[in-house]
């Protein structure tokens, strides 16, 4: 019985392929009309063998293709699909879904991640398709939408995280570039990624893997097991994956162990104990030796592993600091995860199959942002002893904190996806149906180390001493006589614990969808074959709730705020697709969709369409293809329901700095308060936001002159309008300065907008200087436009070499031809490839692999390489050009992976791989000033370095 069922499953998989579409709304590998195959088998038994064989042969030609609702006879269609199989993922050295997709030649944009210390979503990973917004990509699991990550990307935007998807449970991943909202609805502007899970096993399997890094940290241990069972008409498959990854700290890598010290004399160090003058601009720091005679920094010399000492910054003065404090933050998180996947089908009769899928993921990640985000800073006050206005700053060392590894932030995510449905055929007709209910939830608990405002100010208030009244010069500032001996002394562990603790923030998203589809792949005959039709109706609701710890919003946490909000909405959509092979050479595919969202008593609706053309002038030798259509992205729930959320941050006061002569690469030397002016920001959602809309088209070809060889090239154009922007405070501050300085037209829309949102108040800071920035408003608005043109070229070749086995080679190259954005109407367009202040995306990316497999598949070796193109250096991003002295581009970053596999016995496979064989670190950016820490862009690169992995896979039982 088991063998019989397995044979049926294998035939069904071959017949209908494993490239699932949201369109078919079934899990890839199970065709919509699988029950019809069962019926054909029974008819054959009854004696209709000739007709049934013909039907089977016909059905074996039909496959489900991502990007279409209709099973088709050709895998290559008008829509280019990039497929990455499970074996390719392993052969190329990828260890997670995020690794797979972030290495794609389509993923050229800069994104936040675990190595972006102090980022909003350090426990999440995502990609940027061609440098477009991460939320412009539609993510599917088995053709159904993934739930949003509960926390917000960059503190304002809903997105999908790739961290909780188990790679061992994946059959393949389909990547579909271009706008595809006419099939998939909202978010499918940049592209669609369909992660297809395994649907069958040929035997129970157990897999164990262990990995370690050359530089230390990051040890990886993973176990996976799966099995399948058959009980009459019931088929069940289940798998479990557990994994534990140790963190990589900055001090584990030479590039991040200390502050970037090249080009500075003496080398720059962190400012851990600093007394800053607010009036003596040419010599801004008070020396610890002068304030703490005979002791200076000696009392704190044991901090940061004994590296704390007297330091000097040119034109500023002395302070206590360490060149190694930068290494005390995590470059990669500690990660413990567990995943459970189960799938079941039950054949009720020849015309109905019930199915269900369940995917559960638990993910716990711990990380530390280091002392740059763990500090105390006094308000400006009058120091009677120095007769000066000063500011005190202290960054807490790991010794004071009792070890950063003991106070790491802790994020726990629990997510699950449940699918229940039934599919089959309407009797003997060609009509197939599929009805699905899908429910997803994602819960996130964030436990964050905090400094309590009252307690920390009380502790350091004792060091400031008793209040001495207002300053004598009429500035209205308090006066103190600080105890500098106490200030230049370590904080005890007990004291640190007295003013620190943890907040608990809870967030969740949920989504329900009921979907019905009917399909006829043989509606009627045309000269080129059978026309196909599919129709879909779906409806559901979704919700989002982000509830910070109340102490955060009430100001009880020091220098830390958060967003807040919750909301829900209902939606419905209808979709129609018609595929017409007009002639043997020409096929046209038409699709249209209408989406509507009910929001806060109103509605947001949008129609989309797509036209695809396939032209085969020489049969399978050459395919010319193209698409033209529209796409959209509905405002997300955070866009609509994020409550009025205040936050504290700092920004460069570009105007006052410029007035003092600090511009461009010299901006880092802007004195004191001006280089990091504290302000209160506020943003909120807007239920009246309209959808982001886009027009897209693609043109390409597939050339296959002989068996085993294929050359593909596709050009993509995006015209995106009505983009939603949560305006950048730094951008607004820089724009305000440029407007006041006359670099921009002060009467332009951008200038008027910036001047109204950058609020200055209080006493002017000096002659010719304005009052400080105290508030910046950063609302969300439908204002921006974006244009992008890109191309992806792929070459693949496979060849049998007789007794020597076979070789397979593949390379892919992407290039962003143009990428422009207009932030406000009537503003000039920003060239994102030439104005690096706005974007540090890669213009190009190339990857490729060469594999060899022995004749009996006993041995296999794959070499994989990836080349990230040039990117702007730090000074170029500050100057927003490449011609300022020191500005420029960093060299391309090239890495290689090698994987070798060996099967000593039939059921056992051993794999050894080396990722980043030559331990290639990111290109060093020598334009970084020492004050900026490590010399690499954490949005583009990582310092994981060389990793070794050993894996053993054993299949139990009698394998075919």
C-alpha positions in Angstrom: 0.0 0.0 0.0 2.8 2.4 0.9 4.7 1.8 -2.3 1.5 2.2 -4.3 0.7 5.5 -2.7 4.2 6.7 -3.1 4.1 5.9 -6.9 0.9 7.8 -7.3 2.4 10.8 -5.4 5.5 10.7 -7.6 3.5 10.6 -10.8 1.3 13.4 -9.6 4.4 15.5 -8.8 5.9 14.8 -12.2 2.6 15.6 -13.9 1.9 18.9 -12.3 5.3 20.1 -11.2 6.5 21.6 -8.0 6.4 25.2 -8.9 3.4 26.2 -7.0 1.5 29.4 -7.7 -0.6 31.5 -5.4 -2.6 31.2 -8.5 -3.3 27.5 -8.1 -3.7 28.2 -4.4 -2.3 24.7 -3.7 1.0 23.6 -2.4 3.5 23.1 -5.1 3.8 19.5 -6.3 0.1 18.9 -5.8 -1.8 19.8 -8.9 -5.2 21.3 -8.7 -6.6 18.3 -10.5 -4.8 15.6 -8.5 -8.1 13.9 -7.8 -8.6 13.6 -11.6 -5.4 11.6 -11.8 -6.9 9.2 -9.3 -10.0 8.9 -11.3 -7.9 8.2 -14.5 -6.2 5.4 -12.7 -9.5 3.8 -11.7 -10.8 4.1 -15.3 -7.7 2.5 -16.6 -8.2 -0.4 -14.3 -11.8 -0.7 -15.6 -10.5 -1.1 -19.2 -10.1 2.4 -20.7 -6.4 2.0 -20.9 -5.8 3.6 -24.3 -7.9 6.7 -23.6 -6.5 7.0 -20.1 -2.9 6.7 -21.2 -3.6 9.6 -23.6 -5.1 11.7 -20.8 -2.1 10.9 -18.6 0.3 11.9 -21.3 -1.5 15.1 -21.8 -1.5 15.9 -18.1 2.2 15.1 -17.7 2.8 18.1 -20.0 0.9 20.5 -17.6 2.7 22.2 -14.8 1.9 24.9 -12.3 4.0 28.0 -12.8 4.5 30.7 -10.3 2.9 33.8 -11.7 -0.1 32.1 -13.3 -3.4 30.7 -12.0 -3.6 28.3 -14.9 -1.5 25.0 -15.2 0.4 25.3 -18.5 2.5 23.2 -20.8 5.7 25.2 -20.7 7.8 26.2 -17.7 9.2 29.2 -19.4 6.4 31.7 -20.0 6.0 35.4 -20.5 6.9 35.9 -16.8 10.6 35.2 -16.0 10.9 32.9 -12.9 14.1 32.2 -11.1 14.0 28.8 -9.3 16.4 27.8 -6.6 16.1 24.2 -5.5 16.9 22.7 -2.1 19.9 20.9 -3.6 21.2 24.1 -5.1 20.9 25.9 -1.8 23.0 23.2 -0.1 25.5 23.0 -2.9 26.1 26.8 -2.9 26.7 26.9 0.8 23.6 28.7 1.9 22.6 28.0 5.6 19.3 29.9 5.8 16.5 31.3 3.7 17.8 34.8 4.3 21.3 33.7 3.0 19.6 32.3 -0.2 17.6 35.4 -1.0 20.1 38.1 0.2 22.7 36.5 -2.2 20.3 36.8 -5.2 21.4 39.0 -8.0 18.0 40.8 -7.7 18.7 41.7 -4.0 20.9 44.8 -4.7 19.4 47.2 -2.1 20.8 48.1 1.3 18.8 46.7 4.3 18.9 46.7 8.1 19.7 43.5 9.9 21.4 41.9 12.9 24.7 43.6 12.4 23.1 47.1 12.3 23.6 47.8 16.0 20.8 49.8 17.5 18.5 49.2 14.6 14.7 48.8 14.9 14.5 45.2 13.9 17.8 43.5 14.8 16.1 40.1 15.1 14.7 40.2 11.5 16.2 39.8 8.0 14.8 40.9 4.7 15.9 42.0 1.2 15.5 45.0 -1.1 14.5 44.0 -4.6 16.6 46.1 -7.1 17.1 48.7 -4.4 13.4 49.2 -4.0 11.6 49.4 -0.6 11.7 46.0 1.2 7.9 46.1 1.6 7.4 46.2 -2.2 8.1 42.5 -2.4 5.3 39.9 -2.0 6.3 36.9 0.1 4.4 33.6 -0.2 4.7 30.3 1.5 3.2 27.5 -0.7 1.5 30.2 -2.8 -0.2 31.8 0.2 0.7 35.2 1.7 3.2 35.3 4.6 2.2 37.2 7.7 3.9 40.5 8.4 6.6 40.7 11.1 5.0 42.5 14.1 7.8 45.1 14.7 8.3 47.9 12.1 11.2 48.2 9.7 13.0 51.5 10.4 10.3 52.1 13.1 7.6 52.9 10.7 7.0 50.2 8.1 5.4 46.7 7.9 7.5 44.1 6.2 8.3 40.4 6.1 11.1 38.7 8.0 13.0 35.7 6.6 14.4 34.5 9.9 11.8 32.0 11.0 11.5 29.8 7.8 13.3 26.4 8.2 15.6 25.8 5.2 15.6 22.0 5.6 11.8 22.0 5.0 12.0 23.8 1.7 11.6 22.1 -1.7 12.5 25.2 -3.7 12.1 28.9 -4.0 10.6 30.7 -6.9 11.5 34.4 -7.5 9.4 36.3 -9.9 10.7 39.9 -10.6 8.3 42.6 -11.9 4.9 43.9 -10.9 2.4 41.0 -10.4 -0.5 42.5 -8.5 -3.0 41.3 -11.1 -2.4 37.8 -9.7 -1.2 38.4 -6.2 -2.7 41.7 -5.1 -1.1 44.2 -2.9 2.7 44.5 -2.3 3.7 42.7 -5.6 5.4 45.7 -7.1 9.1 44.8 -7.1 8.6 41.1 -7.3 7.1 37.9 -5.8 9.0 35.3 -3.8 7.2 31.9 -3.3 8.8 29.6 -0.7 7.6 26.1 -1.5 7.8 23.5 1.3 8.4 19.8 0.8 5.3 17.7 0.0 6.7 14.2 0.0 9.6 12.0 1.2 10.9 8.9 -0.3 12.1 7.7 3.1 12.4 8.9 6.7 15.4 11.3 7.0 17.6 12.5 9.8 20.1 15.4 9.3 22.7 16.9 11.6 24.9 19.9 10.9 27.7 21.7 12.8 29.5 24.9 11.8 32.2 27.2 13.2 34.0 30.3 12.1 37.7 31.0 11.7 37.5 34.2 13.7 35.5 32.7 16.5 31.8 33.1 17.5 28.9 32.0 15.4 29.0 28.3 16.2 26.0 26.7 14.5 24.3 23.4 15.5 21.3 22.1 13.7 19.2 18.9 13.8 16.4 18.0 11.3 14.2 14.9 11.1 11.1 14.1 8.9 8.9 11.2 8.0 5.8 10.4 6.1 3.0 7.9 6.7 0.1 6.5 4.7 -3.1 5.2 6.4 -5.5 4.2 3.6 -6.6 7.4 2.0 -4.8 9.5 4.5 -1.2 10.7 3.7 0.8 12.6 6.4 4.2 14.1 6.3 5.9 15.9 9.3 9.3 17.4 10.0 11.1 19.1 12.9 14.1 21.4 12.7 16.0 22.8 15.7 19.0 25.1 15.6 21.3 27.0 17.9 23.7 29.7 16.7 26.1 31.5 19.0 26.6 35.3 18.6 29.5 37.0 16.8 30.8 39.9 18.8 32.7 42.8 17.3 35.8 41.8 19.3 35.8 38.5 17.4 36.8 40.2 14.2 39.9 42.4 13.6 37.9 44.8 11.5 35.4 45.5 14.2 37.5 45.0 17.3 38.3 48.6 17.8 37.4 52.1 16.6 38.6 52.8 13.1 41.9 54.5 13.9 43.6 54.9 10.5 44.3 58.4 9.4 43.8 59.9 12.9 46.7 61.1 15.0 46.6 60.1 17.8 44.1 57.2 17.0 40.5 58.0 17.9 38.8 56.3 20.8 35.4 56.3 22.3 34.4 59.1 24.6 33.5 57.1 27.7 34.2 59.8 30.4 33.8 63.2 28.9 33.4 66.8 30.2 32.5 68.9 27.2 32.7 72.7 27.1 29.8 74.4 25.4 31.6 77.7 24.9 35.3 77.0 24.4 34.8 75.7 20.9 38.5 75.4 19.9 39.4 73.3 23.0 36.1 71.7 23.9 37.1 68.9 26.3 38.2 69.5 29.9 41.2 67.2 30.7 40.6 64.5 33.3 44.0 65.3 34.7 42.9 68.9 35.4 39.5 68.0 36.8 40.8 65.0 38.8 44.3 65.9 39.8 46.8 63.1 40.5 44.3 60.5 39.3 42.9 61.4 35.9 41.8 58.3 34.1 43.7 55.8 36.3 40.7 54.9 38.4 38.9 53.6 35.3 41.9 51.9 33.7 40.3 48.4 34.2 37.4 49.1 31.9 36.9 47.5 28.5 39.4 44.7 29.3 42.0 47.2 30.7 42.1 49.4 27.6 40.5 52.5 29.1 43.1 55.4 29.3 43.7 59.0 28.7 42.8 59.9 25.1 43.1 63.0 22.9 41.2 64.3 19.9 42.8 67.0 17.9 41.4 70.5 18.5 39.2 69.2 21.3 41.3 68.0 24.2 41.6 65.1 26.6 39.1 62.6 27.9 39.0 58.9 29.1 38.2 56.4 26.5 39.1 53.1 24.8 39.9 52.2 21.2 38.3 48.8 21.9 34.9 49.7 23.2 33.5 49.4 19.6 34.0 45.7 19.7 31.5 45.2 22.6 28.4 44.8 20.5 27.0 41.8 18.5 27.7 41.6 14.8 25.4 38.6 14.6 22.8 37.5 17.0 22.6 34.5 19.3 19.7 32.5 17.8 17.8 29.5 19.1 15.0 28.3 16.9 12.6 25.4 16.5 10.3 24.6 13.6 7.5 22.1 13.1 5.9 21.4 9.7 3.1 19.0 9.0 1.1 18.2 5.9 -1.9 15.9 5.4 -4.1 14.9 2.5 -7.2 12.8 2.5 -8.8 11.4 -0.7 -12.5 11.5 0.0 -13.4 10.3 -3.5 -12.3 10.7 -7.1 -13.5 14.3 -7.1 -12.5 15.6 -3.7 -9.2 15.8 -1.8 -9.0 17.5 1.6 -5.7 18.9 2.6 -4.1 20.7 5.5 -0.7 22.3 6.3 0.7 23.6 9.5 3.9 25.5 10.0 5.0 26.6 13.4 8.2 28.6 14.2 9.8 29.6 17.5 12.7 32.0 17.3 14.6 33.5 20.2 17.4 36.0 19.4 19.7 37.8 21.8 21.9 40.8 20.9 23.7 43.8 22.3 24.1 47.3 20.8 27.1 48.0 23.0 28.1 51.1 24.9 27.2 53.5 22.1 23.6 52.9 23.1 24.1 52.5 26.8 25.2 55.8 28.3 24.2 58.8 30.5 24.5 62.4 29.4 23.8 65.4 31.5 21.8 68.5 30.4 23.9 71.5 29.8 24.7 73.3 33.1 26.9 76.0 34.5 30.0 74.7 36.3 30.9 77.3 38.9 34.4 75.8 39.4 35.2 76.1 35.7 33.1 79.3 35.1 31.7 77.6 32.0 28.7 75.8 30.5 29.5 72.1 30.3 27.9 68.8 29.6 29.0 65.4 31.1 28.8 62.1 29.3 29.5 58.6 30.5 29.2 55.4 28.5 28.9 52.2 30.6 31.5 49.6 30.2 30.9 45.8 30.2 32.6 45.6 33.6 30.2 48.2 35.0 27.2 46.3 33.5 28.4 43.0 34.8 29.2 41.8 31.2 27.2 42.7 28.1 26.6 39.0 27.5 24.4 39.1 30.6 22.3 42.1 29.7 21.5 41.3 26.1 18.2 42.3 24.5 16.0 39.2 24.1 13.4 38.9 21.3 11.1 35.9 21.1 8.9 35.3 18.1 6.2 32.7 17.8 4.5 32.3 14.4 2.3 29.8 12.7 0.5 29.3 9.4 -2.5 27.0 9.1 -4.1 26.1 5.8 -7.2 23.9 5.4 -8.8 23.2 2.1 -10.4 21.0 -0.5 -9.8 20.6 -4.2 -10.8 18.4 -7.0 -12.8 18.3 -10.3 -16.4 18.8 -11.2 -17.2 15.3 -12.4 -15.9 14.4 -15.8 -15.4 18.0 -16.9 -12.2 20.0 -17.3 -13.2 22.3 -14.5 -11.2 22.1 -11.3 -11.9 23.8 -8.0 -9.9 24.7 -4.9 -11.3 26.2 -1.7 -8.8 27.3 1.0 -8.9 28.8 4.4 -5.7 30.3 5.5 -4.8 31.7 9.0 -1.5 33.2 10.0 -0.3 34.7 13.3 3.0 36.2 14.4 3.6 37.1 18.0 6.7 39.0 19.2 8.0 39.7 22.7 10.8 42.2 23.0 12.7 42.3 26.2 15.0 45.4 26.1 17.6 46.6 28.6 16.7 50.1 29.8 18.0 52.9 31.9 15.3 54.3 34.2 15.1 58.1 33.8 14.5 59.1 37.4 16.9 56.5 38.9 19.9 57.3 36.6 19.4 61.0 36.9 19.3 60.6 40.7 22.5 58.5 40.7 24.4 61.1 38.6 22.6 63.9 40.4 24.7 63.0 43.4 27.8 63.5 41.3 26.6 66.8 40.0 26.0 67.9 43.6 23.5 70.2 45.1 21.7 72.8 42.9 23.4 76.1 43.1 20.7 78.2 41.5 20.7 79.6 38.0 23.8 80.6 36.1 25.1 84.1 36.6 25.0 85.1 32.9 21.3 84.9 32.3 21.1 81.8 30.2 18.6 80.3 32.6 20.6 77.1 33.1 21.2 75.4 36.5 24.5 75.7 38.3 26.4 72.8 40.0 29.7 72.0 41.5 30.3 68.4 40.2 32.4 65.8 42.1 34.8 64.9 39.3 36.6 62.3 41.4 33.3 60.4 41.6 32.6 61.0 37.9 36.0 59.6 36.8 35.4 56.4 38.8 33.7 53.2 37.7 30.0 52.6 38.4 29.6 49.5 40.6 27.5 46.6 39.4 25.0 47.2 42.2 24.7 50.9 41.2 24.2 49.9 37.5 21.5 47.5 38.5 19.8 50.1 40.5 19.1 52.4 37.6 18.6 49.7 34.8 16.1 47.0 34.1 14.0 45.5 31.3 10.9 46.6 29.5 8.5 44.1 27.8 7.0 45.1 24.5 4.4 42.8 22.8 3.4 42.9 19.2 1.4 40.7 16.9 -0.1 40.4 13.4 -2.8 38.1 12.2 -4.4 37.4 8.9 -7.5 35.3 7.8 -8.3 34.6 4.2 -11.0 32.4 2.6 -10.3 31.8 -1.1 -12.1 30.0 -3.8 -10.8 29.2 -7.3 -12.1 27.5 -10.4 -9.8 26.6 -13.3 -10.2 25.1 -16.7 -6.9 24.5 -18.5 -8.7 23.2 -21.6 -11.5 25.6 -22.0 -11.5 25.3 -25.8 -9.1 24.7 -28.6 -7.1 27.3 -30.4 -4.5 26.8 -33.2 -1.7 26.9 -30.6 -3.4 24.6 -28.1 -6.0 24.7 -25.4 -7.1 28.1 -23.9 -7.2 28.3 -20.2 -9.3 30.2 -17.7 -9.1 30.8 -14.0 -11.3 32.8 -11.6 -10.7 33.6 -8.0 -12.8 35.2 -5.2 -11.2 35.8 -1.9 -12.0 37.7 1.3 -10.7 38.1 4.8 -9.4 40.4 7.5 -6.1 41.2 9.1 -4.9 43.0 12.2 -1.8 44.5 13.8 -1.1 45.4 17.4 2.1 47.0 18.7 2.0 47.6 22.4 5.1 49.0 24.0 5.8 48.7 27.7 3.8 51.6 29.2 7.0 52.9 30.9 8.5 53.6 27.5 5.7 55.9 26.4 5.4 57.7 29.8 9.1 58.8 29.7 10.3 56.4 32.4 13.0 55.0 30.1 16.0 57.2 29.6 16.7 58.4 26.0 14.4 55.7 24.6 10.9 55.8 23.1 8.9 53.6 20.8 6.1 53.6 18.3 2.6 52.3 19.3 -0.6 51.5 17.5 -3.2 48.9 16.6 -5.8 48.4 14.0 -7.6 45.9 11.7 -9.4 45.9 8.4 -11.3 43.6 6.1 -10.7 43.1 2.4 -11.9 41.2 -0.6 -10.6 40.6 -4.1 -11.6 39.1 -7.4 -9.2 37.8 -10.1 -9.6 36.5 -13.6 -6.9 35.1 -15.9 -7.2 34.0 -19.5 -4.4 32.2 -21.3 -4.7 32.0 -25.1 -2.2 30.1 -27.3 -3.3 31.9 -30.5 -0.8 30.1 -32.7 2.0 27.6 -32.2 4.4 30.6 -32.1 2.2 33.1 -30.1 0.6 32.9 -26.7 -1.1 35.7 -24.9 -1.9 35.8 -21.2 -4.4 38.3 -19.7 -5.1 38.8 -16.1 -7.1 41.4 -14.1 -7.8 41.9 -10.4 -9.8 44.2 -8.2 -8.8 44.7 -4.5 -10.8 46.6 -1.9 -10.0 47.3 1.8 -12.4 48.6 4.4 -10.6 51.0 6.6 -11.9 53.1 9.5 -15.4 53.4 7.9 -14.0 54.1 4.4 -12.5 52.0 1.6 -9.3 51.8 -0.3 -9.7 50.1 -3.6 -7.6 49.5 -6.7 -7.8 47.5 -10.0 -4.7 46.0 -11.7 -4.1 44.2 -14.9 -1.3 42.5 -16.8 -0.7 41.4 -20.4 1.9 38.8 -21.2 3.1 37.7 -24.6 5.2 34.7 -25.5 6.6 34.4 -29.1 8.4 31.3 -30.2 9.6 31.8 -33.8 11.7 28.7 -33.9 10.0 26.4 -31.4 12.0 25.6 -28.3 15.1 27.3 -29.7 14.0 30.9 -28.9 11.4 32.4 -26.7 10.8 36.2 -27.0 8.6 37.4 -24.1 7.2 40.5 -22.6 4.7 41.8 -20.0 3.0 45.1 -19.4 0.7 45.8 -16.5 0.0 47.7 -13.3 0.7 46.9 -9.6 -0.1 48.5 -6.3 0.6 48.4 -2.6 -2.2 49.2 -0.2 -1.2 51.3 2.8 -0.2 48.9 5.6 -1.9 48.7 8.9 0.9 50.7 10.6 0.6 53.3 7.8 -3.0 53.7 8.7 -3.2 53.1 12.5 0.1 53.9 14.0 -0.8 56.2 16.9 0.8 59.6 17.6 4.2 58.3 18.6 6.9 60.5 20.0 10.5 59.6 20.0 13.8 61.2 21.1 16.8 61.2 18.8 19.7 63.4 17.7 20.5 65.0 14.5 23.3 67.1 13.1 22.5 70.8 13.2 23.7 71.3 9.6 22.9 75.0 9.5 24.7 76.1 12.7 27.6 73.7 11.9 27.9 75.3 8.4 27.9 78.8 10.0 30.9 77.7 12.1 32.7 76.3 9.0 32.0 72.6 9.4 30.7 71.1 6.2 31.2 67.9 4.1 33.8 65.6 5.5 34.6 68.1 8.3 31.1 67.8 9.7 32.2 65.2 12.2 34.3 67.9 13.9 31.4 70.1 14.5 31.5 71.0 18.2 29.6 69.4 21.0 25.9 69.7 21.0 25.7 70.7 17.3 27.0 67.4 16.0 24.3 65.5 17.9 21.5 67.9 18.7 18.8 66.2 20.8 15.2 66.7 19.5 11.7 65.3 20.1 10.2 63.7 17.0 6.6 62.7 16.3 4.9 60.6 13.7 1.5 59.0 13.3 -0.5 56.9 10.9 -3.1 58.2 8.5 -6.2 56.1 7.6 -6.7 58.4 4.5 -3.5 57.3 2.8 -4.0 56.1 -0.8 -2.4 53.1 -2.4 1.0 53.2 -3.9 0.6 52.5 -7.7 3.0 51.4 -10.4 3.2 50.6 -14.0 5.7 47.9 -15.0 6.8 46.2 -18.1 9.5 43.6 -19.0 11.1 42.4 -22.2 13.3 39.4 -22.6 14.3 36.2 -24.3 15.3 32.6 -23.6 17.7 31.1 -26.1 18.3 27.3 -26.0 20.4 26.4 -29.1 21.2 22.9 -27.9 20.3 20.6 -25.0 21.6 21.6 -21.6 22.3 25.2 -22.5 20.1 28.2 -21.9 20.7 32.0 -22.1 18.1 34.2 -20.5 18.0 38.0 -20.4 15.2 40.2 -19.1 14.8 43.9 -18.8 12.4 45.4 -16.2 10.9 48.9 -15.9 9.2 50.3 -12.9 7.2 53.6 -12.7 6.0 54.0 -9.1 3.8 56.8 -7.9 2.1 57.9 -4.8 4.8 56.4 -2.5 4.3 56.7 1.2 7.2 58.5 3.0 7.9 58.7 6.7 10.2 61.6 6.3 13.7 61.3 7.6 14.7 63.7 10.4 18.3 63.9 9.1 17.1 64.6 5.6 14.7 67.4 6.9 17.5 68.9 9.0 19.9 68.9 6.0 17.3 70.3 3.7 16.4 73.0 6.2 20.1 74.0 6.3 20.5 74.0 2.6 17.4 76.2 2.2 18.6 78.7 4.9 22.1 78.8 3.4 20.7 79.5 -0.1 21.8 76.3 -1.7 18.2 75.4 -2.4 15.4 77.8 -3.4 13.9 78.8 -0.1 10.5 79.2 -1.8 10.5 75.7 -3.2 8.0 73.1 -1.9 10.8 71.1 -0.3 12.1 74.1 1.5 8.8 75.3 2.8 8.0 71.7 3.9 11.3 71.4 5.8 11.1 74.8 7.4 7.6 73.9 8.8 8.8 70.6 10.2 12.2 71.5 11.7 11.2 73.5 14.8 13.8 75.6 16.6 13.2 77.2 20.0 15.0 78.8 22.9 18.0 81.1 23.0 20.2 81.5 19.9 23.4 79.6 20.3 25.6 82.6 19.4 26.2 85.4 17.0 25.0 84.4 13.6 23.7 81.1 15.0 20.1 80.0 15.3 18.3 78.5 18.3 18.8 74.8 18.7 16.5 72.2 16.9 14.0 71.0 19.5 11.4 69.2 17.5 11.1 67.5 14.1 7.8 66.3 12.6 8.1 63.3 10.4 4.6 62.3 9.2 3.6 59.8 6.5 2.4 61.2 3.2 1.6 60.1 -0.3 4.1 62.2 -2.2 7.0 60.4 -3.7 7.7 58.9 -7.2 10.3 56.5 -8.3 11.6 55.1 -11.6 13.8 52.1 -12.0 15.2 50.2 -15.0 17.2 47.0 -14.5 18.3 43.9 -16.3 19.0 40.3 -15.2 21.0 37.9 -17.5 21.4 34.2 -16.7 23.4 31.5 -18.5 23.2 27.8 -17.5 24.9 24.8 -19.0 24.8 21.1 -18.1 26.7 18.3 -19.8 27.3 14.6 -19.2 30.9 13.6 -19.4 30.4 9.9 -19.6 32.5 7.9 -17.1 33.5 11.2 -15.4 30.0 12.0 -14.4 28.4 15.4 -15.2 29.0 19.1 -14.8 26.6 21.9 -14.3 27.5 25.6 -14.6 25.4 28.7 -14.1 26.0 32.4 -13.8 23.6 35.4 -13.3 24.3 39.1 -13.6 22.1 42.0 -12.7 22.6 45.7 -13.4 20.6 48.7 -12.2 20.5 51.0 -15.3 18.7 53.9 -13.7 17.1 54.5 -10.3 15.5 57.9 -9.6 13.2 59.2 -6.9 11.2 62.4 -6.4 10.5 62.9 -2.7 8.0 65.8 -3.1 6.0 67.0 -6.1 7.8 69.6 -8.2 11.2 68.6 -6.7 14.0 67.5 -9.0 14.5 63.8 -9.3 17.3 62.3 -7.1 19.6 60.0 -9.0 20.0 57.3 -6.4 22.9 55.8 -8.3 24.9 59.1 -8.2 23.6 60.8 -5.0 24.9 58.4 -2.3 23.4 60.4 0.6 20.0 58.9 -0.4 21.1 55.4 -1.3 24.1 53.0 -0.9 22.6 50.2 -3.0 24.8 48.1 -5.3 24.5 49.0 -9.0 25.4 45.5 -10.0 25.8 42.0 -8.7 27.2 38.8 -10.3 27.1 35.2 -9.0 27.8 31.8 -10.4 28.5 28.2 -9.6 30.2 25.2 -11.2 29.2 21.7 -10.0 30.6 18.2 -10.7 28.7 15.0 -9.9 30.2 11.5 -10.2 28.5 8.9 -12.4 26.9 7.1 -9.4 26.3 10.3 -7.5 28.8 9.2 -4.9 30.9 12.3 -5.0 30.0 15.9 -5.8 31.7 19.3 -5.6 30.4 22.8 -6.2 32.2 26.1 -6.3 30.1 29.2 -5.9 31.1 32.8 -6.1 29.4 36.2 -5.7 30.6 39.6 -6.6 28.9 42.7 -5.1 29.6 45.8 -7.2 31.0 49.1 -6.1 29.2 51.1 -3.4 29.8 54.6 -2.0 32.2 55.2 0.8 31.2 57.1 4.0 32.5 60.5 2.9 30.5 60.2 -0.4 27.3 59.6 1.6 28.0 62.7 3.8 29.0 64.9 0.9 26.3 63.4 -1.4 28.8 63.3 -4.3 31.9 61.6 -5.6 34.0 64.7 -6.3 34.6 66.0 -2.8 38.2 65.2 -1.7 38.1 61.8 -0.1 34.7 60.8 -1.5 34.6 57.8 -3.8 33.5 54.2 -4.3 34.5 51.1 -2.5 35.9 48.2 -4.5 33.7 45.2 -5.3 33.4 42.5 -2.7 34.0 39.0 -3.9 33.5 35.8 -1.9 33.6 32.1 -2.7 32.0 29.0 -1.2 33.0 25.4 -1.8 30.9 22.4 -1.0 31.9 18.7 -1.3 29.6 15.7 -0.7 30.3 12.0 -0.4 28.0 9.0 0.0 30.0 6.2 1.5 26.8 4.0 1.6 23.5 4.2 -0.2 21.5 5.9 2.6 24.2 8.2 4.0 25.4 11.6 2.5 28.2 13.5 4.1 28.7 17.2 3.2 31.7 19.5 4.0 31.5 23.1 3.0 33.5 26.3 3.4 31.7 29.6 3.1 33.8 32.6 2.3 36.8 30.4 1.5 39.3 33.2 1.6 37.9 34.9 4.7 37.2 38.0 2.7 36.2 41.0 4.9 34.2 44.0 3.5 36.3 46.6 1.6 37.8 48.9 4.2 36.3 52.4 4.0 39.2 54.7 5.0 36.9 57.8 4.8 35.2 56.9 8.0 36.3 59.3 10.8 37.3 57.5 14.1 34.1 58.8 15.7 32.1 56.5 13.4 33.5 53.3 14.7 34.0 50.4 12.3 35.0 51.1 8.7 32.2 49.4 6.8 28.6 49.9 5.9 26.5 47.5 8.0 23.6 47.9 5.6 25.6 46.4 2.8 28.2 44.1 4.3 28.9 41.7 7.1 32.0 40.5 8.9 31.0 36.9 9.4 34.1 35.7 7.5 35.0 32.1 6.8 32.7 29.4 8.1 33.2 25.6 8.1 30.2 23.3 8.1 30.0 19.5 8.4 26.6 17.8 7.7 25.4 14.2 7.7 22.1 13.1 6.1 20.8 9.6 6.7 17.7 8.1 5.1 16.2 5.2 7.0 14.6 2.2 5.3 14.8 0.8 1.8 15.3 3.8 -0.5 14.6 3.9 -4.2 
